[in-house]
Amino acid sequence: MMNIDLQLIVSLIAAAGLGSIFTVLIRDRLLHKRENEKRVFEEKKEAFIGLLKAYHVSAVEPSEKNAKEFGYWQLRCELVASDRVRKAVQKMIDTSGDKNPDRPQVYLDFLDSLREDLGITARK
């Protein structure tokens, strides 16, 4: 943090005019925003991929250990995901089982919520 502040001060001193000062400030703000957006995207992506893997493993090999692993990734999603994703995850849990007629649509809604939260194009 100190290094960035020092760079900003040096840049401001070296700036020839008011326009240059504003340019430096705006550039610094946009860079910080871009870095934050990238970090948030990576955190969400990691949580969603972990959840999908844990969901698959717990469906293929049901066990207490795999259920706990799924619960861990569900909690990670609670920390970073949108409300829509959290609700979709809960609906996936509530409709688990092959015989639930709502399951295919719930699954598609779940995937759409993940895509939307990551800013990836939803299915058509």
C-alpha positions as CSV (number, residue, x, y, z in Angstrom):
1,M,0.0,0.0,0.0
2,M,2.8,2.4,0.9
3,N,4.5,1.7,-2.5
4,I,1.3,2.6,-4.4
5,D,0.9,5.8,-2.4
6,L,4.5,6.8,-3.1
7,Q,4.1,6.1,-6.8
8,L,1.0,8.2,-6.8
9,I,2.7,11.1,-5.1
10,V,5.7,10.9,-7.4
11,S,3.3,10.8,-10.4
12,L,1.4,13.8,-9.1
13,I,4.6,15.8,-8.6
14,A,5.8,15.0,-12.0
15,A,2.4,15.9,-13.6
16,A,2.6,19.1,-15.6
17,G,-0.9,20.3,-15.1
18,L,-4.3,19.7,-13.5
19,G,-5.4,17.5,-16.3
20,S,-2.5,15.2,-15.7
21,I,-3.3,15.0,-12.0
22,F,-6.9,14.0,-12.7
23,T,-5.7,11.4,-15.3
24,V,-3.4,9.8,-12.7
25,L,-6.1,9.7,-10.1
26,I,-8.7,8.3,-12.4
27,R,-6.2,5.7,-13.8
28,D,-5.3,4.6,-10.2
29,R,-9.0,4.3,-9.3
30,L,-9.8,2.3,-12.4
31,L,-6.9,0.0,-11.8
32,H,-7.9,-0.7,-8.3
33,K,-11.5,-1.4,-9.4
34,R,-10.3,-3.8,-12.1
35,E,-8.1,-5.7,-9.6
36,N,-11.0,-6.0,-7.2
37,E,-13.4,-7.3,-9.9
38,K,-10.8,-9.9,-11.0
39,R,-10.3,-11.0,-7.4
40,V,-14.1,-11.3,-6.8
41,F,-14.5,-13.3,-10.0
42,E,-11.7,-15.7,-9.1
43,E,-13.1,-16.3,-5.6
44,K,-16.6,-17.0,-7.0
45,K,-15.2,-19.2,-9.8
46,E,-13.2,-21.3,-7.2
47,A,-16.2,-21.6,-4.9
48,F,-18.6,-22.6,-7.8
49,I,-16.2,-25.2,-9.3
50,G,-15.6,-26.7,-5.8
51,L,-19.3,-26.9,-5.2
52,L,-19.9,-28.6,-8.6
53,K,-17.2,-31.1,-8.0
54,A,-18.3,-31.9,-4.4
55,Y,-21.9,-32.2,-5.7
56,H,-20.9,-34.7,-8.3
57,V,-18.8,-36.7,-5.9
58,S,-21.5,-36.8,-3.3
59,A,-24.1,-37.9,-5.9
60,V,-21.8,-40.7,-7.3
61,E,-20.4,-41.8,-4.0
62,P,-22.8,-40.9,-1.2
63,S,-21.0,-40.8,2.2
64,E,-20.8,-38.7,5.3
65,K,-17.4,-37.5,4.2
66,N,-18.6,-36.4,0.8
67,A,-21.7,-34.7,2.3
68,K,-19.4,-32.7,4.6
69,E,-17.2,-31.7,1.6
70,F,-20.3,-30.5,-0.2
71,G,-21.4,-28.6,2.9
72,Y,-17.9,-26.9,3.0
73,W,-18.3,-25.7,-0.6
74,Q,-21.8,-24.7,0.0
75,L,-20.6,-22.5,2.9
76,R,-17.9,-21.0,0.7
77,C,-20.6,-20.1,-1.8
78,E,-22.6,-18.5,1.0
79,L,-19.7,-16.1,1.5
80,V,-19.2,-15.0,-2.1
81,A,-22.3,-15.8,-4.2
82,S,-25.3,-13.7,-5.0
83,D,-28.7,-14.4,-3.3
84,R,-29.9,-16.0,-6.5
85,V,-27.1,-18.6,-6.4
86,R,-27.6,-19.3,-2.7
87,K,-31.3,-19.9,-3.4
88,A,-30.6,-22.1,-6.4
89,V,-28.2,-24.2,-4.4
90,Q,-30.8,-24.7,-1.7
91,K,-33.4,-25.7,-4.4
92,M,-30.9,-28.3,-5.7
93,I,-30.7,-29.8,-2.3
94,D,-34.4,-29.6,-1.7
95,T,-35.2,-31.4,-5.0
96,S,-32.4,-34.0,-4.8
97,G,-33.4,-37.4,-6.1
98,D,-34.0,-38.8,-9.6
99,K,-37.8,-38.9,-9.2
100,N,-38.5,-35.2,-8.6
101,P,-40.2,-33.8,-11.7
102,D,-38.9,-30.3,-11.0
103,R,-35.3,-31.4,-10.9
104,P,-34.3,-30.8,-14.6
105,Q,-35.6,-27.2,-14.5
106,V,-34.1,-26.6,-11.0
107,Y,-30.7,-27.8,-12.4
108,L,-30.9,-25.5,-15.4
109,D,-31.9,-22.6,-13.2
110,F,-28.9,-23.4,-10.9
111,L,-26.5,-23.3,-13.8
112,D,-28.0,-20.1,-15.1
113,S,-27.6,-18.5,-11.7
114,L,-23.9,-19.5,-11.6
115,R,-23.3,-18.1,-15.1
116,E,-25.1,-14.8,-14.2
117,D,-23.1,-14.4,-11.0
118,L,-19.8,-14.9,-12.9
119,G,-20.9,-12.5,-15.7
120,I,-20.8,-15.3,-18.3
121,T,-23.4,-15.5,-21.0
122,A,-26.5,-17.5,-20.0
123,R,-27.8,-20.4,-22.1
124,K,-30.3,-19.4,-24.7
